[in-house]
């Protein structure tokens, strides 16, 4: 009884709270930082937009149509771009529906409590639609279309955050981003994607980062691959031979997340870096909707901690790939994919390159 009396609210404290939050003040947000976010989300009548209504965009970002030749991006800092193409998938297709699935996720953001930012407000960001393809059948032609599209974005001085699509889209995107020099890579995945030719092509989703190294797009000494596991290990010798840091999923069991974050920050250093998140890095218990699931993967909380631990690195672009929604009746896969997209966008708030361009 003594403990309960000691911690009980006093009459004066209750009066203070009623005066501050009761009556006609019940809708007011007192904290200045939170009030700014609330004013973005809640109208004068205290109503928030229905999350299931209207035209969906990535992370409920503003929609912007880019037109003109050369295209006019205005004052945009970050463009959210859909890349609905999965011709590079080696197992189950369906990631072409990934962008549509992530746009339909209705409750992500606007505030990132762990990083202390609201990226849709802190950056000039918009969903600018999807890459258009000349053919739905020719993989290499699609890669040309992706590179051409992203070059326009890069040449306008705008950073990009893409939603695939299979993981082969990263290669043409990096061709556009690295035209001014090699970048580092933070790659979270079940697979290293550094394989050689497969079924008479090297353009598949398991070869993107071998090609990116050989083309001088990414620096393997500034590349870390996190969450690697599964039976395809024999295909990934290029990763270690080129000097990439490879963190297997099992290593998180013994080491924990903190050493992985430390290693990533050490590998990337102060230079520009690209973040590529493959949804199959997660255990299929959390994200079954993907083309090449691998048992024994990371948890969403582990990936959130890893990404949030990268705050302050010079993130110049990124992608979320391999969400194949038809294999997940619960929409969990698309939901966690949208959350990771939000986390990467949040990191871009603190990116030196993007801040310099503001």
C-alpha positions in Angstrom: 0.0 0.0 0.0 2.8 2.4 0.8 4.3 1.9 -2.7 1.0 2.5 -4.4 0.4 5.7 -2.4 3.9 7.0 -3.2 3.4 6.6 -7.0 -0.2 7.7 -7.1 -1.1 10.8 -9.1 -1.7 13.9 -7.0 -4.8 16.0 -7.4 -2.7 18.9 -8.6 -1.0 16.7 -11.3 -4.4 15.6 -12.5 -5.6 19.3 -12.7 -2.4 20.1 -14.7 -3.1 17.4 -17.2 -6.8 18.3 -17.6 -5.8 21.9 -18.1 -3.3 21.0 -20.7 -5.0 18.2 -22.6 -8.7 18.4 -21.8 -11.7 20.4 -23.0 -11.1 22.3 -26.2 -7.4 21.4 -26.2 -8.0 17.7 -26.6 -6.8 17.7 -30.3 -3.8 19.9 -29.7 -0.3 18.5 -30.1 2.0 20.2 -27.6 5.4 19.0 -28.8 6.6 21.3 -31.5 8.3 18.5 -33.5 5.3 16.3 -33.3 2.9 19.1 -34.1 4.6 19.6 -37.4 3.9 16.0 -38.3 0.4 16.2 -37.1 -0.4 19.2 -39.1 0.7 17.2 -42.2 -1.5 14.3 -41.3 -4.6 15.7 -39.5 -6.9 18.4 -40.9 -8.5 21.3 -38.9 -11.4 19.1 -37.9 -9.2 16.4 -36.4 -9.6 14.0 -39.2 -6.9 12.0 -40.8 -7.1 10.9 -44.4 -8.5 7.3 -44.7 -5.4 5.1 -45.3 -7.5 2.9 -47.7 -8.8 5.7 -49.8 -7.5 7.7 -52.8 -4.7 6.8 -55.2 -1.9 4.9 -53.5 1.7 6.0 -53.7 4.9 4.7 -52.1 4.8 5.6 -48.4 1.9 8.0 -49.2 4.4 10.4 -50.7 3.2 13.1 -53.1 2.7 11.9 -56.6 4.5 13.9 -59.3 4.4 13.5 -63.0 7.7 14.2 -64.6 7.5 15.7 -68.1 9.5 17.7 -70.6 12.6 17.0 -72.6 14.9 17.2 -70.7 12.6 16.2 -67.9 11.8 18.8 -65.3 12.2 17.4 -61.7 11.8 20.8 -60.1 13.3 20.9 -56.6 12.9 17.2 -56.0 15.6 15.6 -53.8 14.5 11.9 -53.8 12.4 10.1 -56.4 10.6 6.9 -55.5 10.4 4.8 -58.6 8.7 1.5 -59.4 10.5 -1.1 -61.6 7.9 -3.8 -62.3 10.1 -6.3 -64.1 11.0 -9.9 -63.1 12.4 -11.5 -66.2 15.6 -12.1 -64.3 14.0 -14.4 -61.7 15.4 -17.9 -61.6 12.7 -19.6 -59.5 9.2 -18.2 -58.9 8.2 -15.1 -61.0 5.8 -12.5 -59.6 8.0 -9.6 -58.4 6.7 -7.5 -61.2 3.7 -7.0 -59.0 6.0 -5.7 -56.1 5.7 -2.0 -56.8 1.9 -2.2 -56.9 1.8 -4.2 -53.7 4.1 -1.8 -51.8 2.0 1.2 -52.9 -1.1 -0.4 -51.5 0.4 -0.7 -48.0 -1.5 1.9 -46.0 0.2 2.5 -42.6 3.9 3.3 -42.8 5.2 6.5 -41.3 5.2 9.4 -41.4 7.4 9.5 -38.3 10.4 7.3 -37.7 10.7 7.3 -33.9 14.0 5.4 -33.9 15.8 7.8 -36.2 13.9 10.9 -35.1 12.8 12.1 -38.6 9.8 12.3 -40.9 11.3 11.7 -44.3 8.3 12.7 -46.4 8.5 16.1 -44.6 12.2 16.4 -44.1 13.0 15.7 -47.8 11.5 16.9 -51.0 10.4 13.5 -52.1 7.7 12.2 -54.5 6.5 9.0 -56.2 7.2 9.6 -59.9 5.7 6.4 -61.2 7.2 3.4 -62.9 9.9 2.8 -65.5 8.2 2.1 -68.8 9.4 -0.9 -70.8 9.5 -1.4 -74.6 9.1 -5.1 -74.2 7.7 -7.4 -71.5 9.7 -10.3 -72.9 13.3 -9.2 -73.5 15.4 -9.0 -70.3 18.4 -7.1 -71.7 16.2 -4.6 -73.4 14.4 -4.0 -70.1 17.8 -3.4 -68.4 18.5 -0.8 -71.1 15.2 1.0 -70.3 16.0 1.0 -66.6 19.4 2.4 -67.1 18.1 5.1 -69.4 15.3 6.1 -67.0 17.6 6.3 -64.0 20.3 8.3 -65.9 17.7 11.0 -66.4 17.1 11.1 -62.7 20.8 11.2 -61.8 21.6 13.8 -64.4 18.9 16.0 -62.7 20.8 15.7 -59.4 18.0 13.7 -57.8 18.6 10.6 -55.7 16.6 7.5 -56.4 14.9 4.8 -54.3 13.6 2.0 -56.4 11.0 -0.8 -55.8 11.4 -3.9 -57.9 11.0 -6.2 -59.5 13.7 -8.9 -59.3 17.2 -8.2 -58.1 18.6 -7.9 -61.6 17.3 -4.3 -61.7 20.1 -3.2 -59.3 22.7 -3.6 -62.1 21.3 -1.1 -64.6 20.4 1.3 -61.7 24.0 1.2 -60.6 25.1 1.9 -64.1 23.3 5.1 -63.9 24.2 6.0 -60.3 27.9 5.2 -60.6 28.5 7.2 -63.8 30.5 9.7 -61.7 32.5 7.0 -59.8 32.2 3.8 -57.9 30.0 3.5 -54.9 30.0 1.3 -51.8 27.3 -1.3 -51.3 25.3 -2.4 -48.3 23.5 -5.5 -49.6 21.0 -7.3 -47.3 20.0 -10.6 -48.9 19.9 -14.4 -48.6 22.1 -14.7 -51.7 25.3 -12.9 -52.7 24.1 -12.4 -56.3 27.6 -12.7 -57.6 27.1 -15.8 -59.8 28.3 -16.3 -63.3 26.3 -17.1 -66.5 23.1 -19.1 -66.0 20.9 -20.5 -68.7 22.9 -18.6 -71.4 22.7 -15.2 -69.8 24.5 -13.2 -67.2 21.7 -10.7 -66.8 19.7 -12.8 -64.2 19.0 -11.7 -60.7 21.8 -13.8 -59.2 24.6 -11.9 -61.0 24.0 -8.2 -60.5 26.8 -7.5 -58.1 29.5 -9.5 -60.0 28.6 -7.5 -63.1 28.6 -4.3 -61.1 32.2 -5.0 -59.8 33.5 -6.0 -63.2 32.0 -2.8 -64.8 33.6 -0.6 -62.1 30.3 0.4 -60.6 30.8 -0.7 -57.0 34.0 -1.1 -55.0 34.1 -4.7 -53.6 36.4 -3.5 -50.8 33.5 -1.2 -49.7 30.8 -3.8 -50.1 29.2 -5.8 -47.3 26.6 -8.6 -47.8 24.4 -9.4 -44.8 22.1 -12.4 -44.2 23.7 -14.8 -46.7 22.7 -18.5 -46.4 21.2 -21.5 -48.2 22.3 -24.1 -50.7 23.7 -21.7 -53.4 26.9 -20.9 -51.4 29.0 -22.7 -54.1 28.0 -20.0 -56.6 29.3 -17.0 -54.6 33.1 -17.4 -54.7 33.4 -14.1 -56.5 32.3 -12.3 -53.4 35.2 -13.4 -51.2 37.7 -13.4 -54.1 36.9 -9.8 -54.9 37.2 -8.7 -51.3 33.6 -8.3 -50.2 32.7 -8.7 -46.6 30.2 -11.5 -46.3 28.1 -11.9 -43.1 26.2 -15.2 -43.0 22.8 -15.2 -41.3 24.1 -17.7 -38.8 26.7 -15.3 -37.6 24.0 -13.0 -36.2 23.1 -15.8 -33.8 26.5 -15.8 -32.2 27.6 -12.2 -32.7 24.4 -10.2 -32.5 23.5 -7.1 -34.5 25.9 -4.6 -33.0 29.1 -6.1 -34.5 27.4 -6.3 -37.9 26.5 -2.6 -37.8 30.1 -1.8 -36.7 31.5 -3.9 -39.6 29.2 -2.2 -42.1 30.2 1.3 -41.0 33.9 0.3 -41.1 33.5 -1.2 -44.6 31.5 1.7 -46.1 33.5 4.5 -44.4 32.7 8.1 -45.5 32.2 7.5 -49.2 28.9 7.2 -51.1 27.0 4.0 -50.8 24.0 2.2 -52.2 21.6 0.1 -50.1 20.0 -2.9 -51.7 17.5 -4.8 -49.7 16.2 -8.2 -50.9 13.0 -9.3 -49.1 14.3 -12.9 -49.1 16.9 -11.8 -46.6 14.1 -12.3 -44.1 13.0 -15.7 -42.9 10.0 -16.9 -45.0 8.1 -17.1 -41.7 8.0 -13.3 -41.9 8.1 -12.8 -45.7 6.8 -15.8 -47.6 5.9 -13.7 -50.7 9.2 -13.9 -52.6 10.6 -15.9 -55.5 13.5 -17.7 -53.8 12.7 -18.1 -50.1 15.5 -19.5 -47.8 14.7 -20.9 -44.3 16.8 -19.6 -41.4 16.7 -15.9 -42.3 16.8 -12.6 -40.5 14.0 -11.2 -38.5 12.4 -7.9 -39.4 13.6 -6.5 -36.0 17.2 -7.5 -36.8 17.1 -5.8 -40.2 15.5 -2.6 -38.7 18.3 -2.4 -36.2 20.9 -2.9 -38.9 19.5 -0.2 -41.2 19.0 2.2 -38.3 22.6 1.6 -37.3 23.7 3.1 -40.6 22.5 6.6 -39.8 24.8 9.3 -41.0 26.4 7.2 -43.8 26.4 8.8 -47.3 23.5 6.9 -48.8 23.0 8.0 -52.4 20.4 5.5 -53.6 18.8 2.2 -52.9 16.2 -0.4 -53.7 13.8 -2.9 -52.2 13.3 -6.0 -54.4 11.8 -9.4 -54.9 8.4 -8.9 -53.3 6.1 -11.3 -55.0 2.8 -10.6 -53.4 0.8 -13.5 -54.9 2.7 -16.0 -52.6 1.5 -14.2 -49.5 -2.2 -14.1 -48.7 -1.6 -12.0 -45.5 0.3 -9.1 -47.3 3.0 -9.3 -44.6 5.7 -9.5 -47.2 4.6 -6.2 -48.9 4.1 -4.6 -45.5 7.7 -5.4 -44.3 9.0 -4.4 -47.7 7.3 -1.0 -47.4 8.7 -0.6 -43.9 12.3 -1.2 -45.2 11.7 1.3 -48.0 10.7 3.8 -45.3 13.8 3.0 -43.3 16.1 3.5 -46.3 14.4 6.8 -47.1 14.8 7.8 -43.5 18.5 7.2 -43.8 18.6 9.5 -46.8 17.5 12.4 -44.5 20.9 12.2 -42.9 23.0 11.5 -46.0 25.7 14.2 -46.6 25.2 14.1 -50.3 21.5 14.7 -50.2 21.9 17.4 -47.5 24.5 19.2 -49.7 22.0 19.1 -52.6 19.2 20.7 -50.6 
